[in-house]
Amino acid sequence: MHRSYLFAPGHNQKLLAKVFHAGADAVILDLEDAVPPQAKHAARRLVAQALSHHPAWVRVNPARTDSCRADLDAVAEHAIGIRIPKTESTADVEWVTDRVPAGTPLICAIESARGVLAAPSIAAVPGVRHLAMGGVDLQRDLNAGNGNLQTLHVRSHLVLASRAAGIAPPIDSVYPHLHDPAGLRDQAQFAHSLGFHGKSAIHPNQLDILHQVFSPSEEQISWAQAVLAAFDAAGGDPLRLPSGEFVDLPVADRARRLLEYARTTPASAPGC
């Protein structure tokens, strides 16, 4: 699972030349909101060229639109995955799956009240790898603030929908304030505490914080190793650690999942 997804506007040739070397776990080339209407055609051409040299996800325009059809015609065969914005129904997802190569992984961005309510069924569509929270558009649709409390229900709902569907954990929204690292860290930690395992970014300066937050810490890894060693030594029987923590099968399973996640996390962290 990726800790960071760095966006780059598809029509900006300068940024397309830099984004793959910025240090993100994954790159999303944007054909939607960051690209003005008059630049859509050029963006498709530039993104297709970039994909011939670098692996990347592509955020297309909303499903069931002429713009999305043109996006998929231009890039679907070359992208490692497609991010569908403003997903509100299984029909949106199926429309895209009918137009991409079989097995193409999808990220479905939830950016409206309709999308939130449909999230469990969207997550269950074959090919969907992640749900993603589209925070800026969602706040506008709900007329809500951007604090942690205001988004608690939606974030928890996406975690539950993802888990129930058996797909990977959801991806958190971008944090649009580039000069507020404390706010970025706070939001990322909040999302991670609810069960998110990655966050989108709009600038390379945000990546270090995301990698720190979404990488298991040395303390967590030591805890998991101690739990599993004690649990195995006890032959799988419940036990109490010297710290006083009670360990049974669910706790051991949680420790095992944490170590597996640590093994699949890019080598730049923990401690980056």
N, C-alpha and C positions, 0 to 999 in steps of 0.2 A: 504494500500500500504506500502511496506517495504522501509525503508530509506537506508538500507545496506544489501549487499549480500556478505558474506565472503566465499572465495574459500578455499578449502583444497584438496591437491592431494590425490587421492584415494588409492595409494599404501603406503602412509606414516602412519603407524599404530600409531605412537606417536602423530601426528597432528590430526588424526581422534579422538583420545581420548580427545583432548583439544578444538576442534573447536566449539563444541556445548555449551561450557561454556564461550566463549569469549565475549558474549554480542551483537552479530549481530542480526539484525531483522530476517534474513534468512541465511541459510547455503547452499552452492553449493559444493557438492562433485564432484571432477573432475576426469573424465576418459580420458580426451583428452590431451591437450598440456602439462600439468604438469606431465604426466605419461609416462616414456620411454617405447618403444615398448616391451621390454622384461619383463616389469612389468604389462602389461595390464591384464593378466589373474588373477594375485594376487589382483590387484586393484578391479576388479569386485567382487571377493569373499569378500574382506574386506568392500567394500561399501555396499554390500548386507547385511552383518552382522551389520554394523552401522545403516542401515535403519530399522532394526528390533527393534532398541531401540530409535531412534531419527528421527524426521521428517526432511527431507532435499530435496532440488532439486538435480538433477544430470546432470552434463554436459557430454553428450555422445560424441562419435567421429562423424565426419561429416556424414550426412544422405546418404543413398544409398551405404554404404560401409560395408564390412564384419565385420569390427570392431564395427560399430554402431549396426549392427544386434546382435552381441554377447553382447554388452552392454545392449541393451533393453531386450534381453532374460534373463539377469541376474538381472536387477534392476527395470524394468518398473512397475512391480506390486507393488513395495514397495515405490517408490519415490513419493513425493507430487507433483512433476512436473519435466519436462524434459527441459533442455536448449539445443537447437540445435545450434551447432557452424557453422559458415561459410554458413549461409543460403543464397541461391541465387535464389530460385524459389518456387512457390507454390508446385511443384512436390516434392521438398525436404521435405516440411512440411507434405504433404499428405502421403509420404512414412513412416514417423514416426508415424502419427496418425493411420495408418493401423496396427501398431505393438505395440501400447500401449493400456491400458484399456480405454474404452470410458469415455470421460470427463476429461482426464488427461490434466492439463494446460501446456502450452508450452511457453517458452521464445525463441524467434528467434534472434540469434545474427547476426548483419549485419557487415560483415568484409571485403567487397570487393565492387568494383564499380558495379558489377552485382547485388549484394545484395541491394545496395542503390537504384538503378533504379527500382528494383522489390519490394521495401519495401511496397508500397501501396497495392499490391496484396497479399503479404505475410501476412500483418496485417489483411487482410480480411478473411483468412482461419479460419474456425471454430476451436476453441480450443486454438488459439493464444491469450495469455493474455498480453504479453509485447513484443515489439521489444527491443533489447539491442544493444548498440554501442560497437563493438569490436575494440577499438581504435588502438591497437598495430598492428594487422594484416591489418587493413584498411590503416594506414599510410604507411605500406610497399607496399600494393597494389597500392596506389595512388602516391607513391614516394613523400609524403607530410610531412611537419613538424607537430609537436604535439601541437602547440600553439592554443589559442582559435580562432583566426582569421582563421587559416587554416582549422578548423573543423566546422566552423559556418554553412556552407551550409548543411553538412551532419546531424548535430544535429537538425537543424530546420526542415529538411526534415523528419526525424524520428518522430518528434513531430507532424507534420502535418499529416503524414501517419497514426499514431496511433489515432489521434483525428478523422480523416475522417472515419476510420474503426470502431469507437466506442469502442475501447479497452483502457485499462489503459495506462497512460503515459509511455514513454520509460525509460529504465535503462541506466545510463551512464557507460562508460568504466572504467576499473581499472586505477589507477594512479601508475605507476611502480616505482616511486622514494620514497623509504621508509623513507629517512631522509630529506624530503622536505615538512613539514607540510603546509608551506605557499603556495607552489605550489598546493598541494592537495586541500586546501581550495579555492584557486582562481579558479581552474578548476571546482570544485563542485558547487561553486556559479554561475559560468558562465552557466553551464548546467542547474541548477535550474532556472535561470532567463529566459531560453528559453522554459521551460515547462517540463523538466525531474523531476521525483519525486523519485529518488533513484540512488545509485551508487554501483558498485562492488568494493570489497576490497581484497587485498592479504595479509593483516596483521592486527591483532587486534588493533594495535596502530593507525590505520586509522579510526577506528569506531567512536570515539568521535566527530571528525570533521564532519564526514558525518551526524551524528545524529543532530548536531547543525545546519548544513546548511539546511537539509531537514525537519526540524521541524519548524512549525510556531512559530515565536517569540511572546513574550508577547505583544509587540507593535502592531504586525499584528492582534493578537486576539482581543486586545482592539479596534483597528480600525474597525474590522468586527462587533463586538458587537455594537459599536456606530452607524455604518451605518444602521444595521438592526433595531435597536431601533428607530432611527429617521425616517426611511422609513416606518415602521409599524405605528408610531404615526401620520405620514402624510397620512395614508390611502392608501399608494402606489403611491401617487403623487410625482413627482420630487421635490427635495428640495436642499437647500444649507446648508451644515454644518457650524458651527461657524468658522471652519478653512478656509472656502471658497471653499471647495471641493463640486462639483456638484454631486448629487446622483440621479440616475434614476434606472430603472429596471435592466439593465446589471450590474451596479455597485453593486446593492443589491444581485444579483445572484452570483457575484464573492465573495462577503463577505460570503454568505451562504455556498458556496463550500469550502471556507477556513476553516470555523468553522467545517464543516463536516469532512474535512481532519484532523483537529486538534483532533477531537473526536476519529478518528480511528488510530491515531499515537500512538505507544507504549508509555507507561507512563514514560519512562526514559528521555523524553524531552517534552517541551523545557527546556533549561538551563542546559543540562547534560554536 
